[in-house]
Amino acid sequence: MQTTERIKTDLSKFKNDWYSTGASLPKQVLWYFTNIVFFINPLNPLSFLKVRLLRLFGAKIGEGVVIKPQVNIKYPWKLEIGNHTWIGEHVWIDNLATVRIGSHATLSQGAMLLTGSHNYKKVAFDLIVGDIIIEEGAWVGAKAVVCPGVTCHSHAVLSVSSVATKDLEAYQIYQGNPAVKKRERTIDN
């Protein structure tokens, strides 16, 4: 019986020299501690303070934005949020690339926006990044995940614990892993 040796991942070859965080090292370090003290910390319920801090670090934030405790944001300078958007407890915005969240959108508890991943087909497990867009009125349910490069179009719904690996159509409800379209979203007065 002949055995063939398979190629294996070699993380010692991983290089992401091409990637830029978009900020100086001192700014990144200052944000790291600000994020821990004011955002991840469960003892800070002050949404208005979080909005001000995000703006100070370069985020574009609209009016009436609500940010609950224990939200983790990688790089605020790569974040845009419209008006009257809600971000629930334990949301993780891992924005190695730009994340745009439209007005009146909702990210429920434990939702994850992941703009980075790795190319599992490459020996070096190369970094892959892609912007995420959550359009106006879209709702990312509790513990749902939005993957790199995905757009959740206007008023789309990603149900609880679902995973969006592809764009979500406007006014449609998606569920599962990977998320599939289940039905139309209708909104009553």
Secondary structure by P-SEA (a helix, b strand, c coil): cbbbbbbbbbccccccccccccccaaaaaaaaaaaaccccccccccaaaaaaaaaaaccccccbbbbbccccccccccbbbccbbbbccccccccccbbbbccccccccccccccccccccccccbbbbbbbbbcccccccccbbbcccccccccccccccccccccccccbbbbcccccccbbbbbcc
